């Protein structure tokens, strides 16, 4: 079942009615044919209703899951879509039969979203994803709100798949907008604490048919799609076959050292030690010989040898590289069954 954070649908203008006084009217002429359209006045936009547009043939309605605050955590699903449509009707801005819309609407754009709960220190799951900036098929951005986004690097970005990972509690309760503060008073803040939210955006029918695995982009087809959309996109991002695996693993190692607040000079020193360990096949006897050769008889190299032993143990257990892999696998496991 899909969970949509935002949704834009299109329906026939024959099944809706509006009060023109609530809309700005536009008259246009194309090839000697006159077209009339109506767009909801900006001052009538409300939390959860982003736009209502009507022309001679159809009506577009854009909403977000904020329209029904008590449903905001689960967002728009096939279980509550009728409630959301009735919420639109309740505003008095537009009238229609909810069941008729459910049966006939097509989806123009949507954000499909998963909440991953019980994530202590969400940043420790977001930051490791930075290592996948090495996948040059995607543009990776880390934002000020500590979120990270990936967008497919193609010429027409509107047609590119994109996905974002962020701390939902931080994103919600870090807002200083007055309209957000009013909305937040209707929520239980604890419900969003320790939640890693994964959200992907779709702006074309071709994208949606591909990722939702549907033949048509009707509202029911999208909502009822069993496809693991965010899992599949994340899999493509973490697929780094196009680069050297050895280089990637080395980068992860150094990145995680920096995450552990290890000084760069220390890392550079350790990198040299790791190269020596590799060249000497982790043979501590050869390493001791290397260290002691040329040293004065008074030198005490036991501390250095101990450092080498600890580093060999860490390299053998691959403990240095576990953070990224562990976090990525946890995210994938949840997204796969969501």
Secondary structure, 3 states (H helix, E strand, C coil): CCCEEEEEEEEEHHHEEECHHHEEEEEEEECCEEEEEEEECHHHCECCEEEEEECCCEEEEEEEHHHCHHHCCCCECCCCHHHHHHHHHHCCCEEECHHHHHHHCEEEEEEEEEEECCCCCCHHHHHHHHHHHHCCCEEEEECCCCCEEEEECCCCHHHCCEEEEEEHHHHHHCCCCHHHHHHHCCCCHHHHCCCEEEEEEECCHHHHHHHCCCCCCEHHHHHHCCCCHHHHHHHHHHCCCCCCHHHHHHHHHHHHHHHCCCCHHHHHHHHHHHHHHHHCCCCHHHHHHHHHCCCCCCCCCHHHHHHHHHHHHHHHHCHHHHHHHHHHHHHHHHHHHC
